[in-house]
Amino acid sequence: MKLAMIGFGQAGGKVLDKFLEYDEKHGSGIVRAAVAVNTAKADLMGLDHVPEENRVLIGQSRVKGHGVGADNELGAEIAEEDIDEVQGAIDSIPVHEVDAFLVLAGLGGGTGSGGAPVLAKHIKRIYTEPVYGLGILPGGDEGGIYTLNAARSFQTFVREVDNLLVFDNDAWRKTGESVQGGYDEINEEIVKRFGVLFGAGEVEQGGEVAESVVDSSEIINTLAGGGVSTVGYASETVETSGSSGGGLLSKFTGGSNSQPEDSANTTNRITSLVRKAALGRLTLPCEIDGAERALLVTAGPPAFLNRKGIERGRKWLEEQTGSMEVRGGDYPVPNSGSVAAVVLLAGVTNVPRIKELQQVAIEAQENIDEIRDESEENLQNLVEDDDDELESLF
């Protein structure tokens, strides 16, 4: 699937940068065009892979390149005011070569949280291609204001995109790691999952063709109907005959990784990975029962993929989700040393994390309103003397 990716804000820009790095490393060709948008000049300068001409600084007349300070209402206003500057960068995208737009943003900050829904609405009005969002929820320990931003942005973003893919930082942060190290690792996890998902079906000339092809239309149809989606991933290292030292497996495969391994082992491995992917750590933790649609992609060396395993995995997903709209296929990666399963669950509704986020956001909003109401009175009490004997200068 070929995507025009637009990273909005600091988190969106960094994830976009990681996608470009992934594309260069794996040659997957999923990022057809990349644009980074921000109100903070320093964040744009910190990107390594986004071309200079595709970095758009907005809001210069209002925030002078210093960001919006976690004020997502201001972020939305600036995006509205400077949408023509962003459109100028989008105009350079060869839209006839892309299957969809993907707007990436962290939902807890100010620029991406406020601006991404504005941009998605604008793109949908102009282009016929689907517009998806990839929204990153802040961790619960990041503070009330970020949770409030995320809850409000989530509600708006879902409405403005054709489907919102969600990644929850709370489910992925590890105790004891540095903030920078934690975010770098999280961004790697995001790109790994979505890289395999969107890379399926993109075959170079002379490359391996899948036995059961998953192309962009399969992904588009799975994401059709709107709502919220989550992705599961599981992988297992396999020893191909190309591995150093040969190993036990090469004796059975005759020294060529094109020679299939035992069919029963292949089938069992795939079905096991599908279960791990769906029931393990999802990008947005949820109950998979009730997901409206699903897509299964298995990736790895062709000798370790088979149709029977994919069909079994697909049937199991149908039983678990209760949906008959479950698609599946394989993604041959000849030089890979592992087999992976990626499960896309679209239209999920039983998501306790979102309800928890909304509750914390409501409490934060009430707290902010209460403090604002008391603020003027408290300042008055501080500034004025008790007996009102002093007079101000003017």
Secondary structure, 3 states (H helix, E strand, C coil): CCEEEEEEHHHHHHHHHHHHHHHHHHCCCCEEEEEEEECEHHHHHCCCCCCHHHEEECCHHHHCCECCCCCHHHHHHHHHHCHHHHHHHHCCCCHHHCCEEEEEEECCCCHHHHHHHHHHHHHHHHCCCCEEEEEEECCHHHCHHHHHHHHHHHHHHHHHCCEEEEEEHHHCCCCCCCHHHHHHHHHHHHHHHHHHHHHCCCCCCCCCCCCCECCHHHHHHHHCCCCEEEEEEEEEECCCCCCCCCHHHHHHHCCCCCCCCCHHHHHHHHHHHHHHHHHCCCCCCCCCCCCCEEEEEEEECHHHCCHHHHHHHHHHHHHHHCCCCEEEEEEECCCCCEEEEEEEEECCCCCHHHHHHHHHHHHHHHHHHHHHHHHHHHHHHHHCCCCCCCCCCC
